[in-house]
Structures are given as structure tokens and as C-alpha cells.
Amino acid sequence: MSTIAPLLPSPTTHFHRTTTIKPPHFTPKTHRKTPPKMSTTNNPTRFLTSVTKLIFGKSLPPQLLISTVRTSWSTLWLLMMSQLAPSDPSGSYTRPTSRFLKPKLTSLNSKSLHLYAALPCPWAHRTLIVRALKGLEHVVPVSIASPGLDGSWVFKEIENNNAVSIPGQDKPDSLMPTRDKVSGVGTVKEVYKMRKGGYDGRCTVPMLWDVANKEVVCNESYDIIELLNSGFNDVARCPDLDLCPVELKGKIEEWNGVIYPHINNGVYRCGFAQSQEAYDTAVNELFSALDKVDDHLKGSRYLCGDKLTLADVCLFTTLIRFDLVYNVMFKCTKKKVVEYPSLHGYMRDLYQIPGVAETCNLEAMMDGYYKFLFPLNPGNIRPIMPTGSHHETLLQSHNRESLSTSPQSVQVLVS
């Protein structure tokens, strides 16, 4: 419906019974351009703006309406967060435990395993990195899910059209979302339900699936990366790479005791906090831990010295998302990783290890949070990628090899 034409007089409008006015400045009807039509379907924002102006004029909405909407939104937000991010009585986020923990190696058939992962998820990213470093792509195939509008993980194959390198965007050969390569179902939830006896719990990624037996092998990320590191050396392309050597296991566990609660989960405790007290506690612990790690990395190439370990993998997947997402969306605003000289150089060092950059789809990471984590970003607006997180920046020299005491310490990673 035209919004302008009905308001203008026709060239032959009769103002008196005997008088016809033909204004000379009007363009003949056959040449007049029809004003654009408003589509409430294609432009809902414009429609809502028109409605609110009609109701309230140029003034702000009534205070009663503002307070009512605010109270309603706060109530709905708490309701959604209680399911998305369960909290304790203080409002502090409490991560649910995984249902399917460490599997027995003797019961596994390496020819029947399939990995389910997602690009935005830092926990799934761990498994993709270890899989790449160990050279297990041919042993453990992967299906990559995408976040759905309802909060579930869905499958949708997306063509990679990034044939031309654009500053800040992903490499053309980075991992992309896929269909379910095993059963062709539409969601990760449907995969879980195929197990014997079904399943009605949280359908998370990463998840290792036994194709032959239609059973969930494991959905705890750390258990999966331990399995990928040591469970398939007889078929791995890089069997000599050990990311959890016996002599460093104590140090790895010590660093994981800092990294997991205060950094990996710490950013979520900031973003999902449901009280000021819970947020203040989480954010202080987060940056105290980051300060500690940055100080340690001033004199050590990796967390446990000269050797890359599972602890480094776990820290990296949070660091690579920090300036992209957590700093802004999760209110981790005290400092960015780029402001930590050692941490940012360390992150670039890991990113440049052969096989790691291909697991880092930077735009998919951002989309997975800003466009789908509705309770934290109702407008679904994705901010511009920070310069310090551009692919070109992450490829800049880090000079951290000078911290290694032995050149043989990383030879397996660059061979």
C-alpha cells in the first residue's frame, strides 16, 4: 500500500461543484513515479517504528510501559538462563557435568569412531586441534554442527566461498559446517537419541560416537583429547607427538587446575553470571589467572617448558576467542589478550603450528555467539572483528622459539 499517494490531491479534484482545478506543477499521471511501498514482512523494524511513533509521538514511551517491559524481560531472561546456564543460589554459573565420561580403550573399535564437533565451541575445538596434530583425520572422521535458532546444534552444509583472501577472514581451507556424515539426521540431538535406550539429557559437543554400535563413547572434551593423544598411535600420522608425557603429567594437571576453573570456565562464569557479586568474583579470578599465566610465559615457551601439552591446547581455545567474543559479549573487559605481550605472542605461536590455523574458523566463532546466544545479545548484531585477531596478525612473528632450551623440543611439530 502506498503511504504517500492517497494524501495528495488528484489533478482533477473538484473543490466546488462547478470548478475543476488542474495544478500546473503536477506531473501527468502516466509519468508520475509511484512511491515505494512499505512491507511489514520484509522490514519489521520500520513497521514497529511507525507504530510506536503513531502511539507515542515524539516522546518516550510511558514510564509504566518501560518498567513493565523491563520487568517482563528480566523475568524471561532469568528463565532462559536457568536452562542455558544453571547457577547456584549466589547467581554464579555452574557448568553441568558430562554424562558420558572416559571410555575403556579395550572396548573401542578405532574403525567405527566418528567425532561430532562445532566451530564456535571451545571445548569441541580442543578435539579438532589434537585430532589435527596427531594426524588422525583419516582415523576419526568428523561432522561439524552449527548453532540453531532454538539453541540446539544442527547440521547444514555450507559452501566455502572464501576463494579470495580478505583481511581478517578465515583461510580458504579452514573447517566449515557439514551435514551429518553418518546418519544424515538434522540435529545432534537426533544422534544422541539413536543410542540404545534413547537419551533425554543435554546434547553437547564434542561427542565421540560409535557408528557400529550406535552408542555415545564419550562427550567430555578432556577425556576425548586424552584418548586422541594416546589411544591411536598405531594408526596416527604423528605417533611420536605426545601431548601428555608421563614426566609432565603433574605439571599439566597443575596448570589445568588454574586454567579450567578460572579461564576456560571463568569467561563463562563472567558472561553467565546472574548477580553482580557472582560477576565480580568471576572476573577478578579470571584476570588474576591471566596475569599469572602471562608472567609465567615471559620465560617459558609453553606452559610446561619446551614441550607443547594438552594444557596449552586447552588454554589456546579460550585465548583465540577472547578478544573476538569474551571481552565484549561476556563482559571480560579489563584487558584484551592483545594487551598481554607474552599471551598474545604465545597465542600466535600456537596458531602457527601446522594444522592449528585450519581448525580456527574465526567468523564462525563470532557468529556462534553473537548471532545465536540470544539471551546475551538479543539484537544478534555481530561487531567488527578486532585487528589483533585477524588471520594476518596471528601470522606475525612471535620470536618465542628463543625461549626454547633445545631446538629438538618442537621438531615433531614442524616436520
Summary of the structure (lengths in Angstrom):
residues: 415
radius of gyration: 27.5
end to end distance: 67.3
largest distance: 106.7
contacts: 1189
relative contact order: 0.11
helix: 45%
strand: 8%
